[in-house]
Amino acid sequence: MAMAVAQHRESSSGSNINKHLDNGKYVRYTAEQVEALERVYAECPKPSSLRRQQLIRECPILSNIEPKQIKVWFQNRRCRDKQKTEASRLQTVNRKLNAMNKLLMEENDRLQKQVSQLVNENGYMKQQLHTVNASTNDASCDSVVTTPSHSLKDANNPAGLLSIAEGTLKEFLSKATGTAVDWVQMPGMKPGPDSVGIFAISQSCSGVAARACGLVSLEPTKIVEILKDRPSWFRDCRNLEVFTMFRAGNGGTIELIYTQMFAPTTLAPARDFWTLRYTTTLENGSLVVCERSLSGSGAGPNAAAAAQFVRAEMLPSGYLIRSCEGGGSIVHIVDHLNLEAWSVPEVLRPLYESSKVVAQKMTIAALRYVRQIAQETSGEVVYGPGRQPAVLRTFSQRLSRGFNDAINGFNDDGWSIMNCDGAEDVIIAINSNKSLNSTPNPVNALPLLGGVLCAKASMLIQNVSPAVLIRFLREHRSEWADFNVDAYSAASLKAGSYAYPGMRPTRFTGSQIIMQLGHTIEHEELLEVVRLEGHSFAEDNAFLSRDIHLLQLCSGIDENAVGGCSELLFAPINEMFPDDAPLLPSGFRVIPLDTKSSDTQDSLATNRTLDLTSSLEPGPATNHIAVDAPSCPNIRSVLTIAFQFPFDSNLEDNVANMAHQYVRSIISSVQRIAIAISPSGLIPAVGPKQSPSSPEALTLAHWICRSYSYHFGAELLRPEPPVGDSLLKNLWQHQDAVLCCSLKSLPVMIFANQAGLDMLETTLMALQDITLDKIFDETGRKTLCSDFAKLMQEGLAYLPAGICMSTMGRHVSYEQAVAWKVLEADESTVHCLAFSFVNWSFV
């Protein structure tokens, strides 16, 4: 009996016996055996570990257990770990969904209140319209439309400031969770499981306003700390200075703050704010940070420092943060501003009168930033080669701030205008006090004997998507950049090297390799390193590499994403690239102006069918039509360009002339590119041949297909050759990559179909910069050289499987390639060479 009781206790005690299922039978292990197995598993969790087998053999208590049973135990143990991990993940997801559901329910309640209010107002207005008594009608309308103005109390005493703070808190909460503002969902931002949050903009109110709410996996106090540090997440914030802070009677704090904002272009002055900020805790435990201007004009700390700014007004705005059960917080953000649009040129007023712009630049940016910090803190974001997220963020902020500094050129930073040819031309500014120091006591500080010179300009561009333009500028630097100027800027990183561009002429090979360092959680911003390959023209240095490295920040290149602007900013760096590397940013910023029409999604296709020949070879102009081209609204954008150059005082005039000419040439290149990638610059029409050296696209397509049939005895476009316009369309959409190169001493590409452009990762405009030898690797070049004589003699050649290179430095494999001579209409004159790559793919 005692033995039976002991056996029952032994079988029912989880601490003494562990049972595992093996072939339908339970195998029991003693507590000592389980403890030994747990020790082995903790040290060697991998099943194929030789160390695990050694530990099992060295453990006497496991010697009487069959190896198969031990294997089953480890399998079950590993399954339990996976189940725990999955259960923990599902619990986290469930908590987030519960919090989001709560947020959506609150949003639904607010919308129902807003609907009820609108219904009541609508009924009241209908009643007033049918009222015979005009005087009663006028008085009633006044009672509805007129709202009592908020008279600011005396801001010179704490009691007056506390009264202002309490009024600001009340107004802010009515906007964040109430119906004080008629909010409408922001176009293009649909709430859902993968959404960052819920975003809304004001429909009709004084000034411009935006609202956001979302779930963030951080504690409320941490979120408040991040959001109050506005320069860390708001790229347009130049400076935020707290002049006075004191405790309020209810435990909160009141601060008087002076804030300066950068201007996004060279065409309008910057803004500043003189505000009161109130931080407090509500009765339900929620944290609130609310802020409003103390006055619309006047006030502020230093009148001389504010001379280059226009005083803007911040209406009650702020942040409401509530903790969630199970961790995390629900964040409400409201930004309500009056940016004084009257002080900017009429063409720019949409930027200052649009609630959508405020949402994109401030409200959404704030919520995205705290979510980015939350994911980095939890380890969800992993960056490449050994850089910490905070370091990469600092690089991005420094690039953006350096570019904004150059555009605005504030006097208190040491900038002064050297030359200005007009509002629409290049402005030359000089800063003799600026250095390339990145920290107060930098190890890598570079002494500048002269200073920094900036050439900048803003211009209007039309009918081109900002995302498409910036993406093209990023991928095809050779279309607009001068490698010698890049080399001059890169040389400034070496102490005492201020050689004037042109003294050491360098050839750009056309190859640029982009290595991504990091990106934001929605990939709306990319930080990368670009290597430009160059070689000296001098014979004694012909084999000396003159590669240039750039740190580059690219944002707004996704046409479907919601962003305030598209940017391409870059600065030369050295190969070592330390964390405190000095940066002198230059680049482009494109801001869409027609914000009302841009609420609908832009549908510009990235892979357009451009002019196949006339834009690549010199010759008469041709007519253009679109083939399957998407419709595009009339987009207007303002493009701002700024390039910075360090200089020695002895070379100031030379560098200024060079900078002026360089930016002028860039403006011309960008205008040419914008025309080419706009809807009016699509595929050429079918028409009479203009000249033998510049055939129409259809004529060239006809020559390519007919020559293929002549040499190979088969049709390139199977099953049957198309005729008329369909021939060009079918060749363009052919699955194999078809390329054509000229017969010059250095063959260059003159045509590629869509598959060919995808394989080379380029566009038709950039083909003329790609030589034939740059496409193949070393083995491919040797094969081509050995078969070139046969190709010219027999008119065709078969190339075996191999590897070629894209313009972005990526390897592309192909199963087979064929080459043939393209004959003109007389069937005796060779126009070019054609290549077809079969079954290609990126390696």
N, C-alpha and C positions, 0 to 999 in steps of 0.2 A: 504493500500500500504506500509506504513512504517512498519507494522507488518510483511508483507511478506518479505521485505528486511531484517529485523532483523532475521527472521527465516532462510533465505538463508545464511546470514553471520554465524548464529549459526551452521548450518549444514555443512558449508564448512570450518569451523575453527577447526583445529586439537587440538588447545590449549583449546577450550571450550567444545568440544563434543568428546567422544570416543565411537565408534560403535563396537559391538561384535555380531557375528552371533550365534543365539540360535534357534534351530529347524527351520532353514530356514528363520528366521526373524532377523533383526538387532535391537539390544537393545541399546539405547543411554544413556550415562552417562554424567553428568555435570562435569566440570573441578574439582570442589570440591570433587565430588564422586571418580573420578579417582585418585586424589591426596591422598584421604583417603585409597583407595584400594592399592595404591603403597606403602604407609607407612606400611600397614599390611603385604603386600607381602615381603617387605624388611626385616621386623623383623621375620616373620615366613614363609619361602618359602615352607616348607613341608606341603602337603595337609592334613595330618592326625593330625596336631598339635592342641591340645586343646587350646593353647595360642592364635592361630589364631581366633578360635571361640569366645574367650573371648574379643579380641580386636574388632571384628566385632560388638558384642553386646554393647560394650562400646562406639561405634561411632554413634551418633544420625543421622548423615547425610546418613548413610547406612541402617537406619531402614526401609525405604520405598522401599528397593530393595529386591526382593525375594531371598531366600537362593540358589535356583537353579541357578538363574542368576549370583549370586556372584561366585558360583562354576565354572560356565562356564567361567567367566572373568579370574579367576585364572588359569584355564586350558589353555586358550589362551595365558595368560601372560607367563606361563611356556613354552609353545611351541615357543613363540617368543625368549625367552632366549636360548632355544636349537638351534633355527635357527641361532641366532647370533654367538653362540659358533661354530657351524658347519661351518658357512660362514667364520669366522675368521681362523679356521683350514684349510679350503680349500684354502684361500688366502695365508696362510703360505706355504702350500704344493705347490701351483702354483708358488710362488716366488722361492722356492727351485728348482722346475723342470725347470723354465726358466733359473736359474743360471747354473744348470747342463747341460742344452741344449747348453747354450753359451760355457761352458767348453768343451763339446763334439765337437762342431763346430770348436773351436780353435784347439783341438787335431786332428780333421780331416784335417784341413788346414796344420798342421805341418806334418802329415803323407803324404799328397799329395806332399808337397815340398820334403820330404825325398824320395818318390817314383820317382819323376822327377829327383832328383839328382842321384839316383842309375841308372836310365835308361840312363842318359847322360854319367855317368862313364862307364857303361857297353858298350855303343856304342863306346865310345872313346877307350876302351881297345880292342874291336874287330877290330877297325880300325888299332890300333898299331900292333896287331898280324899279320895283312896282309901287313904290311909295309916291303918293301924289305930292306930299308936302316937300318942296325942294329944300327948305331950310333944315328940316329934320334930317333929310337925306345927307346934306352937307355935314351936319354936326355928327351924324352917325359914322359917316365915312372917316371923318377926322379921328374919331375915337378908335377906329380900327387901324388906320394906317400910321398914325403918329405914335411914336414911342418916346417916353421921357428920356431926355439926354442925360448921360452920366456926367455930372459935374465933379471934377477932380477936387479932392480936399487939399488942404495945405500940406505940401510934401516936405515942409521944413521941420515937422515935429513928429515923433514916433506915433502919437495917437492918430494923426492924419494918415500916416503911411499904413497903419494897421487897418484903418477904415477902408483905404484903397485896396489893400490886400484881401480883406474879407469880401468886398464887392467883386474883385477879380475872380476869386474862388467860386463864388456863386454863378457868375456868368460863364466861367469855363465849364463847370459841371453841367450847366444847362445845354452847352454845345456838345460835350463829350457823350452824355447819356440821355439828353433830353431832346426837345424839338425847337430850340432857339434858332437853329439854322436849318434851312430846307436842304437836307443832304440827298444827293442822288449817287447811285453807284458809278464809280469811275470807269469810263469806257476801257475795255480791254483787260480789266482785272475782275475775273469771275471767281467768287469764293468756292473752295472745294477742299478735298483732303490734302492736296499738294500745294495749296495756296499759302503764301506767306501770311496773309491776313485778309481782313475786310477793309476795303478802301472806298471812300466817298469824297465828293467835292461839292462845294456849295453851288446851288442853282441860281439863287438871286439873293444877294446880301451885300452890305457895304464892304468893299475891299474884295480880297480873294481868300478862300478858306479851303482847307482839306482836312480829312479825318481818317484815322486808321485805328484798327484794333486787331489784336492777334495774341497768340499764345507763345510765350518765351520760356525756355527751360533755365531760368535764372531766378534768384531770390529778388524780391522787390527793392531792397536796399542797394544791391549791385546794379540793377537796372537804372535806378535814380542816379547813382554815381556816374554811370556811363552817359546818360542822356544830358545831364547837366554840363558835362564837358563837351560843349557843342563843337569846338574846333576839331575834335578827334574824329567825328563822324560826318560833319557837314563841310564839304570841300569848299563851299563859297564863303565860309566864315574865316575872316582874316585874323580877328582878334576879339577876345572876350575878357573884359577886365572888371572885377568886382571892386567897387570903390567904397562901399559901406555895407556892413552886415551887423545886424543885431537880433537878439532873441525877441520873439513876440510873446505876449502874455500866455498864450495857449500852448506853449512848447514848440511852436514853429520858428522858422527863421525868415527874415526879410532882408533882401539884398538889393542894392542899387547897382545896375550893371550898364556898362557902355560896350556896345558890340559894333564891330565894323564888318561889312560884307564886301567881297570882291564883286566887281562888275564882270559879266561873262564875255563882253566884247570891248573893243576899243571905241565904240560909238556912243557910249553913255557913261555917266559918272557912277561911282559906287554908292552904296547905301550904308547908313548907320542908324543905330537905335539907342535910345536912352530909356531904360525899362526898370520896372520893379519886379522882382521875382520872389515868390512866396512859396515856401516848402513847409508842409504840415501833414499831419496824420488825421484821417477822419475817424468818426466814432466806430465804424466797422473795421478799422485796422488798415484801410487802404492808404497808400502814400500818394500825395498830390504835389506836383510842382506846377504852379501856374505863373504866368508872366503877362505884363501889359506895359505899354508905353506910358511914361509919366506926362508927356506932352508931345504933340505932333511936330513941333519945331522949337528951336531954342534949347536951353538946358544943355546938359552934357558937360564933360570934364574940361576939354581944351578946345577953344574955338579955332586955334591955328591948326591943330591936328585934324579937325573936322572940315577944313576948308575945301577939300577935294571930295566931300561926301554930300549926298542929299539926304536929309533927315526923313526917314520912313517911319511908319507907325505900326506898332504891333498891338492888335486888339486882343482881348483876353484869350490866351492860348496856354498849352501846357500838356502835362502827362498825368494820367491816372493809372496807378499800378495796384493790382489786387493779387494776393497770393492764392494759389489753387491747392486743393486737397491733393496730397501725394507729391507735391513739389511743383515748381514753376510758377509763372505769374501770367495774368491777363493784363495786357497793356493797352490803354487808350491814349491816342495822340491827336491833338488838335493844333493846327497852325492857321492863324487868321491874321492877315497882313494887309496894309495899305501901302503899296510900293511907290506911290506918287508917279503914276505913269505919265502925267503931263510934262515931266522934265526930260523925257527921252524922245528921240525922233519918231515920227509917226509909224515908220516901218517896223520899229522895234516894240511898239506898244503891246502887241499880243503877248510878248514875254512877260510883261508886267501887269497884265489884266487877266491872266489865265489862272484859274484855280488848279487846273491840271498840271501846269508847270510847277506850282508850289508843292503839289502832292509828289511829283516826281523827284524834285530836288531836295525836299526837306522831309516830308512826312513818311514816304515810303523808304527813303534812305535811312531814317532813324530806326525804323522797325527792322529793316534788313540788317543793319549794323549790329543791333543787340542780338539778333538771331545768329549772326555770324560768330560773335563772341561766345554765345552759348554752345554752338556746335564745336568750336575750337576747344572750349573748356572741357567738354565731355569726350573729346578725342574722336569725334565723328569725322573731322576734316583732317586729312593727312597731306602734307605738302612734300614736294621733292627736294632736291639734294641737300638735306641737313639744315635747311633754314627754318627758324621758328616763325609761327604765324605772325607774332607781334613785329618781327623784323620786316617781313614782307609787307605788312600793313604800313609800316613806317616808310618804306621805299615808295609805295603808292601815294601816300600823303605828301611826301616830299616832292615827287614829280608833279603832282597836281598843284601844290602850293607854289612851287617855283615857276610853273607856267602862268598861274594867276598873277604872281608878282610881276612877271614880265609884261603881261597884258595891261595891268593897271598902272604900273610905273609911279608909285606914290613918292611924293617929294621927301617925306620923312624917312624913306628907305634909301635916299640918296640919288634917285632917278631925276634926270632932267632931259628935256627935249632938245635934241641936237639938230634935227631937220624934220620938217613935215611939209609934204607937197599938197596936202589937201585931205579932206575927210575920207576920200575913197582911195588914197594912195598910200605908199609905204611911209611909216613913221619911224624915224631913227631916234632912239633914246640911249642915253649913256649913264652909267653908274660907276663912278670912280671909287666909291667906298665899298663896293661889293667884293667879297672873296668867295672862294669855293669851300669855305669851312663848313662842316656839317654838324659839329658839336662845339661846345664852348672851349674845350681843350683838345682839338682833334689831333690824332697821330698822323693822319694823312692830309693835313692842311697844306694848301698850295698857295704860295705867295703870288699875287698878281700885281705887277708893276704899274699897269694901266687901269684895269677894271674890266667891266663887262659892258658890251654893246648889244642892244636888242633892235632888231628890225621886225616890225609888226604891221599888220593890216587887217581890215575886215571888209568883206564884200558879200554881195547878194548872189546866190545861185538858185536856179529854178529847175524844176522837172527832174530832180534826181533825189533819191532817198539818201538821207545822211548815213544810214547804216551801210548801204551799198558803196558809197563814195569812200568812207573810212576803211572799209574792208579792202577795197581796191588799192588804196594808198598803202595799206599795211602789207599786202601780198606782192605788190609790184613797185618796190621802191625805186627801181631803175627808171621808171617812167617820169619821175619828177626830181629825184635827188642827184646831186653832184658828188661823186665819191671823193674828189679832192677837197671839197668843203668839209665833208664828214671827217676826212683824214686830218684836216687842220683842227677841227674841234677836238678830235681824239688826242692830238698831240698836246693839247693844253693840259692834259692829265700828267704830263711829264714836266717837272720843274724846269723852267727856263727854256721851254721849247715853244717859240712863237713864230715859226716860219710862215711866211705869207703863202697862201694857196697858189700853186702853180710852180713854185720853186722845185718841188719834188713831184712831178706829174705821176699819177698812179692810175692804173687801169682797173676798173671794176669788172670782175669776171661774170657778173650777172647772177651769182649764186648767193643766196642768203639762207642761213639755217636758223630756225626759230626754236628755242627751247623754253617751254613753259615752266615758270617757277611756282605759280599758284593762281587761284581764281576764287571769286566769291561764290556763295552757295548756289546762286542761280546762274552762274557763268556770265553775268552781265558785265564783268570786269576781269581782264586777264593781265597778269604781270609776267613778262617774259624777257629773255635775253636773246638778242639778235646778233649773229656773227656775219659780217660782210666780208667776202673774200676779195682781196686785191693784190696786185703785183706791180712792181715798179717797171717803168718803161726803160730805165737806164740799163745798159747792157751789163755793167758790172754788178748790178743788183737785181738781175732778171729773175733769179731764183729765191730772192728774199721775200718772205711773206709780209704783206702789209695789211693783215686782217684787222677789222675794226669791230669792236663789241659795243652794243648799245643795250641799255636797260630801257624797256619799253612797256608802257601802260596803254592798253587798248580797251575801250568801253563802248557800248551801244552798237555793236556790229550785228546783233540779232534783230532782224526786221520785225519779228513778232513780239519782241520784248517791249515792255513799257519803260522808257527812260527819257530823261530830260534832254539829253544831247548825245552825240557820238564824238569820241575823242581818240586821237592817236598822239601820245606824248612819249618822248624818248630823250635820253641823255647818254653821252659817251661814257664808258667805264673802262677800266683796265682789266686784264685777265684775272687778277687776283680777286677783285670784287669784294672788298671788305664790307662789314656791316655799316661802317661810317664813311663809305665811299663818297667823295664829293660829286655833286650832281648839278648840271646846268641844263635844265629841260628846255626843249623846243617842241613844236608840233602843231597840230591842227585841232580845231573844235568846230563842229557843225551843229547848229541849233535850229530845229524846225520852227518856223514863224506862224504858219497857218494852223494854230492849235485846234480850231473848231473843226476844220475839215480833216485834221489828222486823228480825230477820235476814232474814225473808222480805220480798220487795219490796212496798212499799206501793203500792196500785193506785187511789188516789183520783184521779178524773178532775178536770181543771182546769175543764172547761166543763160544770158541773153545771146541771141544769134546776131553778132555784130557784123559789120561790113567785112566781107571775106578777103577782099584784095585791095580795094581803093584806099582804105585807111592805112594800109601797110606799105604799099609801094607808091612812089610819086607818080602823079598822073592827073588827068582831068577829073573833075568832080562827077559823081554819079548820083542818080536818083535813088531814093531809099524807100523801102516799104517794110512792114513788119510781117514776119512769118510766125504765127502762133504766139504773138507777143501779148503779154498781159496788159490790161488797161491800167493806167497810172493817173492819179489825180494830179492837179497842178500844184506841186509842192514848192514852197518857197522856204529857203533856209539862209541863215547868215553864217558865213565861214570866217573864222578868225584864225590867223596865222601869226606865229611869233617864233623867231629864231634868235638864240643868244650866242654870242661869240666873246671869249676872253681876248684881251689884246694888250700889247705893250704900248706904253705911251708914245713911243716913236712911230708906231704903225697905226695910230688911231684913224687917220684919214684913209689909209689904204683899206683897213678892215671895214670902215663905214661904207666906202664905195663898193667893196665886194659884197657886203651884206645887203645893200640896197639892190644891186643887180641880181643877187641870188634870189631874194624874196620876190622880185619882179618876175624872174623866170619861173619860179614855183607857181605864182599866180597864173601865169599863162598856161603852164602844164596842167594845173588843176582845172582851169576853164576848159581846156581841150578834152581832158578826161571826163568831165561832167557832161559835155556834149555827147561824147562817144557812148557813155553808159546810160544816157537818158533815153526815153522811148523813141525820140526822133532819130536816134543813132543806131537803129537796128539793121537787119540784113538788107542788102541792096536789092533793088528791083530787077526784074527781067527786062532787058532793053538792048538796044544795039551796042555792039562793042565800041568803046570809046577810043582805045588804042591798043596795039599789039602788046605793049609792055604792061598794060593795066586792064585786063579783061574783066568783064562782068562776072559776078559770082556764078551765075548759071552757065556761062561759057566755060569757066574754069572747071566746074563740076562735070560738064559734058566732056571736056578734054581728059579729065582724070579717069572717068568710067570707060570712055572709048579706048584710051591707051591701055588700060588694064585688060580689056577684052582682046585687043590686038596682040599683046605680048603673051598672055597666059591662055588664050583660047577659051575663056570662061567669063561669066558676068560677075562684076564686083558686087552689084546689088541684085541678089537673087530673091525670088525664083525667076523673075523676069525683069528686064531693065525698064524702069519708069521713063516717062517722057514728060517734056514741058517742065512746069514748075515743080511737079512732084519729084523730079530727079534730084534737084538741089535739096529739097526737104528730106528725102530718104537718105542721101549721102550724109547730111548733117546729123541724122538720127541713127546712123549705122552703128552696130554694136562694137565693131572693131575700131581701134584708134587709127585714123587716117591723117597723115602729116605730109606736108609738102615743103621742100626747101629749095632755095635758089641755086643757080649754077655759078655763083661767084667764087672768087678765090677762097673766101671763107664762107661756106654755105650757111645761110640763116633761114629760120623758119618763116614761111610766108602764109601758110594756111594750116588749119586743123579743124576737124569736125568736133562735135560736142564731146565725144569719147576721147579724142586726142587732147582737148583742153583739160578734161578731167584728169587724164593720165599725167599730164605735165603740170597740173595745178596752176594754170595760167589763163590768160584771156587772149583773144586775137590781137588786141592792141599791143600786148607785151611780147608777142611772138618774135618780132623783129629784133629783140634783144637776146634771143636764144640761138646759139650756133649749133650745128649738127653734132659736133664732137662733144658738146656738153650733155647730150641726151644719153649717150651710151657710157657704160663703165669701161674699164681698161680692156677687158676681154672683148666686149662688143666693138670697141674702136678698132682693135686688131682684126677682128673678123670682117668689119666693114672695109678696112683698108685692103685686105686681101681679095675681097670680092668686088671692089670698086671698078677695077679694069674690066671685069666680066660684065658688070652692070652697064658700063658705058658702051661696051662693044655689042652685047647681045640685047640690051634693053631691059633686062630683068635679072633678079638675083634672089635666092632664097637664103635667109639668115636663120641660124638655129636658135633654139630657146636661149634666153639670156636675161640680163638685168639692165634696166635703164634708170635714169634719175629724173625726178621731178624738180621743178624750180624751187620747191620748198626743202630740197635735200632728202626726200624720201625715196626708198628703193622700190622699183616697180618690176615685177617679173612678167614675162610673156612666153607663151608656148612656141610661137613662131612669128617671124617677121618676113614680109616680102617687100621688095623694092622694084620700081619700074620707072622708065622715062616717060614723062607726060609730053605728048606731042601736040603741037598746035594744029589748026585746021588744015594746013597744007601737008600734014603727016610727015614732014621732013625736019621741021624746026623743033628743037627740044626746048620746051618752056621751063620745066623744072623737074625735080625728082620727087616721087611719091613713095611713102612707106605706109604699110598697113601692119599693125601689131595685133595678133590674134590672141584672145583669151588672156588679157593682161589683168593684173591685180596688184595691190600694194602688199609688200612683204611685211 
